């Protein structure tokens, strides 16, 4: 019975890790697994090519780290938004 729960938990963690909007902090809050533990689980559970694709994808995402995401959002909000008008062109 314990393996079933463990398998279900692992599946849930893998699903959350693949999601773009789920940060490692949120995974930790819901499962207790740190970022390093999630990486180990992904390495163990996925095919090597799938793991490499996931790592490449995650390493470039600020949304996987809640604090970096909040900081970037603040920076974007501080930039004055300018209206860009497209000039008429002969089409």
PEBEL-V488227 format. One record per helix or strand of 2 or more residues. SS is the DSSP state (a for helix, b for strand). FROM is the first residue (numbers start at 1). TO is the last residue. Records with the same first field share a line. If there is no record, write none. Layout:
SS=FROM-TO / FROM-TO
This chain:
a=2-18 / 24-31 / 35-45 / 48-59 / 62-64 / 66-78
